[in-house]
Amino acid sequence: MPRRRWACILAATAAGVLIAAAALAQFGGRGPFLAAAPFAHGWGFGNPNFANAYTVMGNDLNAVIAGSKSTQSMLSDVSKALKGQ
C-alpha cells in the first residue's frame, strides 16, 4: 500500500479517536456509565435462553417485514422466548 494512503488512514483514525473522546467528554467521561453500572442488567448474553430467543427474533422480524406478523406479536414471542416459554 502506498505511503500516502497509510498517512490518510492514520489521519482519519486519529481524527475519529479525537471526535469520540470529545463526545465522551461532553457527557462527563465514563462517570455516568460507571455510576449506573449497579443498576444495569444484561438482557441478552447472560440469559440461558438467549440463543433460542435470538432465533425467534430473526424469524419473527422476517415475518413482520413480510407482513404476516404484527410487531406486538413479535415482541410477545421474544419475551416468552427469553423467559424460556
PyMOL commands that set and color helices and strands:
alter all, ss='L'
color gray80, all
select helices_A, chain A and resi 3-26+31-39+50-66+71-82
alter helices_A, ss='H'
color red, helices_A
deselect
rebuild
show_as cartoon
